[in-house]
């Protein structure tokens, strides 16, 4: 699975005991969560409340929980791994890929509005709503100087 960089989202966690039976009734204070961003060290994520750790449905989805990842958790492109442990449960490990843009962003770049800002010498690509910036580029001439005329190169910001 891949998600857009700096996006808040909930990711699933399956908690089972050593026999493989679902573990239900875990609260946010019962679990320890670690994150590891691409190229970084693992670090403990402190869950600050019940909204960041949610049991889905103990009857119909026993042992299935969601962790809320913040925009700070997902601010680094590459693989993001998470590990969850709790007393009486086996450790769960999950992974997602953080990308700079998703398929819907690429469609927005192709079909949406774009604008050259002559004051900033930048090119902006907007989502289909016409206001949300999807990508931003510095514009340069052949000598590498900022320009909005005689554009030779664009570089991502």
N, C-alpha and C positions, 0 to 999 in steps of 0.2 A: 504494500500500500504506500502511496506517496501523498504528501500534503504540501500545501504552499507554505513557504518560509514565513515565520512570525504570525502564524494563525493559531488561534485558541481552538482546541478541540478535545473531545472525550475519546479515550482509547480503552478498549476492553481488556479485562483481566479475568482469568479463570483460576479460582482458588480451590484446590482439592487437597485431601489429606494423603498420607502415605499409601493408603489402599486405593486411591483414585476416587473416593467419594467426595461430592461437593461440600465445601465448607461455607456455611451460611451465617449471617448475623454479624459479620465483621464490621466494626465502625472505623472511622478514619484514624482514631487513636490506637487501633489494634494492629495497624500495618506499618511497615517500614518500606519506603520507596527510594530507589536510587535511579538516577538518570546518567547517561553517558552520551555526550554529543560527539559528533564526528571529530576525531583527532584530539579529544580532550580526556580528562580523567573523570572517573565516576564521582558523583556528588549526591549526597542525600537531599531529597526533595521533602521539605516540610509541608505537610498538608495542614492548611489553616482552618479547615472546617468541613462540615458534612457535604457541602456542595462540591468539594474536590474529590470525594470518594463516595460513590453511590452504589448501593446494592440494587441490581436491576429488578429482580423479582424472585424471591426465595422459593416460590412454588413452581413457576413456569421456566425460570432460568436459574436454577440453584447453583450457587457458587460463582455467578457471573457478576462482575462489578465494573464500574467505569472510573477511570482517573481523569481528572480535568488537567490537561496540559496548557500552560499559559503561553502567551506570545513570547515571553522570555525563554521558556523551555524549548521552543521551536525556532529560535532565531538563527540557528547555524545550519547551513546546507550540509547534506550528507545523511548518514544514518544516525538516528536517535534510538537508543536502547533504553528500556526501563525494566527494572527488577522490583518485584514486590514479594515481601516475606511477612509471615505472621505466625504466631505460635499455633501449633497444631495443623499447619498447612505447608505444603511443598512450595518452594520458591517458584514464582512465575516470571518468565522473561519474555518481553515483547520487543519488536523493532518496527520502525517505519522509516521511510526515506523523506527527508525534507528537501524540497526543490524550490527553485526561484519562481517558477510559474507552472501552473497546471494546464491541462488541455483547454479548459474554458478560458483561461487567460490568453492562450495562444489564439483562440478564436476571436476574443475581444480585440487583440492587436490587429488581426487581419480585417475584421469587419467594423471595428469601432473607429472613433474619431482620433486624429493625431494633430499635433500642433508644434510649430517651431516657435520658440520664445526668443525673439531677437535681442531682448535685453539681457538674457542669461546665456545665450548661445547654446540652447538645449532643445532637444526633441522629446516630446512627451507623447506616449501612447495611452489612450484612455479606454476603459471598459465600455461595454455597450450602453451604460447609463450616461456616458459623455462627460462625467466629472471625476470618476475614480481613476487615478493614475496607476497604470499597470507596469509601465517601464519608463525609464528616464535615461537619456543619453546626452553626453557632452558632444558638441559639434566642433570639428576642427578643420582647418584648411590643409593644404598639402605640406606646409611647413610645420604643422602641429600646433598652430595658434588657434585660440577660440574664435569661432566665426558663426554667422548665420547665413552667410552668402558664400558662394564658391566652396561648398562643403565637399571635403575629400574623405572624411572619416567620421564615424560616430563611435563613442566608447561608452560602455555602460557606467552608470553612476552607482 
